[in-house]
Amino acid sequence: MIFKDVKQRTAGFLVEYAEEFGKTKNGVVTIESTLTHQEIALLTGSARQTTTAILDELRKAGLVEFNRDSFTIKDYEKLKRLAG
């Protein structure tokens, strides 16, 4: 984990989270009842502000979508590659 930057760690966490708790339909992975940005930050060794910025960047890139109730990975393979 120490050899990856925050974006790679966050992407890697999301991939693992999706594998554990996600449901796939038509190539899109949805996870119900998501973690907060603070919880993701703690699990990836980053600050909440940094995690929020990275999640927003992933959203703008069309890789993910999220709200209080669910987290959706729109392009799982690309996110997996980003995770390194």
C-alpha angles and dihedrals in degrees: 000000000000092000094059127078121238094264092053092046092049093048090047092050091050091051092051092044090052092049091052102040108010132108118213124214124166092346094306119113118211125190118193122213100021132204121255120256088251092055092048089049092053091049093049099041098247141110121272091240091053092047091050091050092050093047089050089050091051089049092051089049089056095243099114143015126195145173136165093286105040148009120218127196107204097182108029096172094052091047089050091053090048089055089062 
